Amino acid sequence: MVQRSTEARHPASEGLHKAPADAVMSALLEAQTAALHSVRLAFPALEEAGVRAAKALQAGGKLAYVGAGSSGLMALSDCLELAGTFGIPPERTPMLFAGGAAALLHMTGAVEDDPALAQADFIRANLTKGDVALCLSASGTTPYTLEITRLCKEAGVFTVGIANVADAALLRAADLAVLLDTGPEVVSGSTRMGAATAQKLALNMISVQAGLLLGHVHDGYMVNVIADNAKLRDRAARIVAAVSGQSETASRAALEATKGAVKPAILVARGRSTAAAVENLEQSYGHLEPWLKD
């Protein structure tokens, strides 16, 4: 049997059980930092993934996240943040996690081997041609993720395979392969460490790139944020003031007029009516830049 790189022995593993705490911490930090460097080599694929994701969402489609175990948790953490950060409705970003909600509280390995669960989750997500699926598996061999990938391709869903082992089955099966070659873990085989850290960063890059292309980020501000609590309402007012160049009082009034929608509120604060602001944003496909030049 060929040993996967994620299962190999890390140089810092030997004697780890008897090493002093500061040496253990240093080894873990250095290994995590080294794992992050693998992401840089994947920039071209990550950029394409971001473009594909943005196009699917812009067209009214879905961006699905797929995974099991630690890879699934990394996918879930990015997936859940898209609504709050970019204002993307949760129904447009389904999460296909092996074992479902129950597995989040008591993770078991068996669920990732069951193709029937994958098939049921795929049907429930209702993915169709034009959608995009981000499929994660550190080893690139997880049956659940491979089955979802297969079903997606049959349905015309564009698949992005993210794995930490070169030439893995997932990378071969996906339409777009993203290799994060993080190598061995300090705790051998524990891919919740370096492999997962690299996956999380890669997903951040994909989703932020998609958010930028959708016009949901302007000058680093979350201009499509959903302000559903006091902290976010205050943040929304500060964003409107900063981007529009108007006072916070005027910005809060604009937000009141747009029922909390930040993008149109920025244009309202600059003198447009709510209807005109909405129409302008439709014309520019959600981007503020064309309307901030006057």
N, C-alpha and C positions, 0 to 999 in steps of 0.2 A: 504494500500500500504506500502510495506517495504521500509524504507528510506535507500538509499545508504550511505555508510560512507563518501563519498566525498560531500554529501549534508548536512551532520550533522553540528551542531554548534561547532565551535572551541572555547575553553575557552577564547581566547584573543578577540573574536568578540564583546562581550558585552561592550558597551560604546565606541567602536572604533571611532565612528563619532565625539566624543567630546574629544578624547585623544590628548595630545600634540604630535607634529610631532616626537620627538625623541622616544616617547613610541610606536608610530605606526611603525616607522622604526625598532625598536627592536623586536616588535612582528612579523613583516614580516620576518626579518632575522632568528629569532629563529624557526619559522614555516618552513621556507625553509630548514634550517639546519637539523631539525628533519626529514623532508621528505626524505632527502638524506640517512639517516640511513636505510630506508626501502630497499634500493638497495643492501646492504650487504647480507641480507637474501636471495636474489635472485641469488647470485653468481653461484651456480651449474647450474641453468637454463640458465643464461646468458653465461656461458662458453660453454654449449652445443649449444646454438644459434650461437655463434661465430664459432664453429667447423662446424656446418651445413652450415653456410654462406660461409666459406672458401672452403668447399668441392664442393659446387654448382658452385662457381666462377672458381675454379681450373679445373673443368670438362667442362668449357665453357658455363655454365648455367647462370641464372640470380638471383640477389638478389633484390627483390621488397620491396618497402615500401608502407604501406597502412594506411590511416587515414583521419579523418575529423576534422575541427575546430582546437583547440589548439594542440590536439594530432597529427593531420596531419602536423601542422607547425613544431613540434618537429621532426617528421619523415622526412619532407622535408629538414630541416637544416642539418641533418646527411647525407641524400642521396646526396645532392648537393656537399658535401665536398669530396666524395669518389674519384672523378676524380682528383682533385687537390692534395689531400693528398697521395693517393695510386695508382694513374695512372689507375684506373679502368674506362673503357669507359662508358659514361652515358647510352648508349643503353643496358648495362648489369645491370643497376640499375634503373629500371623504378619506377616512383613515381605515385601512384594511390591516388589522392587527391580529395575528394568530392567537386564537382563544378568546378574542373580544375583551370586554370590560372585566370579566372575571379573572383573566390572566394578568391584569394589571395589579391585582392585589395578591395573587398567589401564582407566580410564574412557574409553569411546568414546561418541560421540553417536548412532551408528546404532541402537543397541539401543532407544533411546526412541521410535523411529519404527516399530517392528515390532509390529503388532497380534497376530501369532501368539505372540510371547513373552508378551504380556499375557494372552492366553487360556490359555496353558499355566500361567502363574503363578496365575491365578485358580482354575483347576481344582485345582492342587496345594494351595492354601490352604483349599479346601473350606469356603468361606463360605456361610452359609445365612441364611434369614429370621430376623431378630432380632439379627444381628450388626451391627457398626458398622465402617465403613472411613474412615480419615483419609487423604484423597487430596490430595497436595501437588504444585503446579507453580507456579513463580514467574510465568511468562508466562500460565499458565492454558490453554495450548494444546498441551501435551505429549501426543502421540498415545498413548503407553503409559498414562499416567495417565487420559486421557479414556476409553480403551477399558476399563480396569478399572472406572472409574466406571459406565460403561454396563452392563457385565456385573453389577456389584453391584446396580444398580437393578432389573435384570431378575429377579434372584434374591431380591429383597426385603431386601437389605442396606441399612441406612441409611447414606448417604454424606455426609461432611463435606468440602466442597471448600475448600482453603486456597490462595489465589493472591494475587499482588502487583499485579495489573492490574485496574482496575475493568471490570466487564461482560465479564470473560473467559469463554470457553466453559466452563471448569470450574465457575465460579461459577454459571452458568446451568444446568448439568447436575446439580449436586449437590442433595441434599435440604436441606442447610444450607450457606449460603455464608459464608465467612470471608474478608473482604477485608483485606489488610494492604498499604495503599497507600504503599509505601516510596519510590516515584518512581525517578529516575535514580541510577545508581551512579557513584562517582568514576572507576572504570575502567569505561567504558561497556559495559553488557550483562553485566558479571560479577556475576551474582546470587548468587554464593557470599558476597557481602559483605553489604550492608544487607538485601536481601531474605531471605537465609538467616538472618541474625541475628534478624530479626523472626519468622521461621518457628520457629526453635528456642525462642524465648521463648513463643510461642503454644502450642507443643506441651507445654512445661513446665507451662503454666497448665492445659491440658486434662487432662494426666495427674495432676497434683497434685490438681486438683478431683475427679477420679474417685477417686483414692486416699482423699481425705477422706470422700467419700460412701460408700465401701466400708468405712470404719472402719479403714483401714490406716495412718492418721496420727492420733495423739492428742497434743494439746498440742505439736505440732511434732515428735514422736518417730515414727520409723519402726517402728511396733509390729507390722508383719507382715514385717519384714526376715528374709531367709534367712541365717542365720549359718553360712557355709560356709568361713570361714577364721579365723585367730586374731584378726585385727583386728575382724571382725564379731562373733565370740563375745564379745569384751570389750565391744563396743558394746551387744550384746544384754543383757549383765548390767547395764550402766549404765542402760539403758532400763528394764528391769524394776525396778531399785532406785528410779529416779526416779519412775516412775508409781505403783508400789505403795507407796512410802514405807517399804520394808523395807531391810535391810542388803544389801550386795553378796553376802555369804556366803549369806544366805537366797535371794537372787535366783538365784545360780548353782545352788543345790540345786533350785529351782523349774524352772529351765531343763533341768536333768538329768531331772526327772520328766516334762517335756513334750517331751522329745527335741529341745530347741532352739526350740520354737515360743514366740514372745515373748508373744503375746496371752494364751493360757491360763496361761503362767508368771506373768504379772502377778497373775492371780486366785489361782493356787496360792500365791504368796508372801503373799497376804493371808488365807490360811487355807482355801481351798477344796481339794477333791480334784481330781485331774486330770480325772476324768469329769464332775464338776459344772461345772468351768470350761469344758470343751468344750460341755456342754449349754447353759450360760448364753449363750455366744457364739453358738450356733446360734439361740437364742431372740431375740437382739438383732441378728441378721444381721451378726455380726462386729464390732459396736460395743462398746467397753469402757465408755463413759460410764454406762450404766444400772447397772453393777455396782460403780462406784467411789464411790457416794454414801453407803454405810454406813460 
